[in-house]
Amino acid sequence: MTVLQESIRPAARSSDWKAIVVLILMIPVLWSPVILFRFVLYQPFNIPSGSMTPALMVGDYVFAAKYTYGYGRYSLPFASSWISGRILAADPEYGDIVVFRTVKDGSADYVKRLVGLPGDRIQMRQGRLILNGRPVTRVALEATLAGEACGVDDGAVVKRWRETLPSGASYVTYDCLDNGYLDNTDAFTVPPGHFFVLGDNRDNSTDSRMPTFGFVPMDNLIGKVTRIFWSLDEDGEPRFERIGKVE
């Protein structure tokens, strides 16, 4: 077992075994096709803000795969009172788009991109992501119309970067402002059992760069976003070109 696995998959406690027993007893109910899909395998979410633009936009509807990271107190309905830790836990990877609850707000679902694993040292310098002392590779792309992503008029443009993490995960980020509020930060060391998350729309995202948001505990993960299954623009018209896998 690696150091990472030890840090996010502690040994099972007696309360964990009780949760496993309950799940076993619930198998006949969970195998109902509707229950199995909606509450055990996948959960649908709609995107209400532009913090993950361009990967996810306002009006997108996505599926989050719950089984990817195993099951915790926020994965199954009514489970928060009897699940401690995670069952069938699996490690998230760099670049995953994750749905989770924060420590300070256990009632709201958030979606961000995971860029820091336990033990990593994360910092922003002049808008660039620094991972363990090294700038993450990024390539400038052609600027595009900002639209609602930057909260400006429709004629404004936004800088775009293709960012690639050491794992090979690659995605596009938006850079609305030079020297924005969160473009320069202190260095953060990700504690055991936690993760560091960012929005792809770097100047319009509340995420782990802010002390009030903080790191995301493994136990608070709900699932991994795997697919956009429907999308509507601001006029309620379908955006068929967005249906499919997310980057």
LINDA-V930485 format. One record per helix or strand of 3 or more residues. SS is the DSSP state (h for helix, s for strand). FROM is the first residue (numbers start at 0). TO is the last residue. If there is no record, write none. Layout:
ss=SS from=FROM to=TO
ss=SS from=FROM to=TO
This chain:
ss=h from=2 to=7
ss=h from=13 to=24
ss=h from=26 to=29
ss=h from=32 to=40
ss=s from=41 to=45
ss=s from=59 to=64
ss=h from=66 to=68
ss=s from=96 to=99
ss=s from=109 to=115
ss=s from=120 to=124
ss=s from=127 to=130
ss=s from=136 to=144
ss=h from=146 to=149
ss=s from=156 to=163
ss=s from=169 to=174
ss=s from=193 to=197
ss=h from=217 to=219
ss=s from=220 to=231
ss=h from=239 to=241
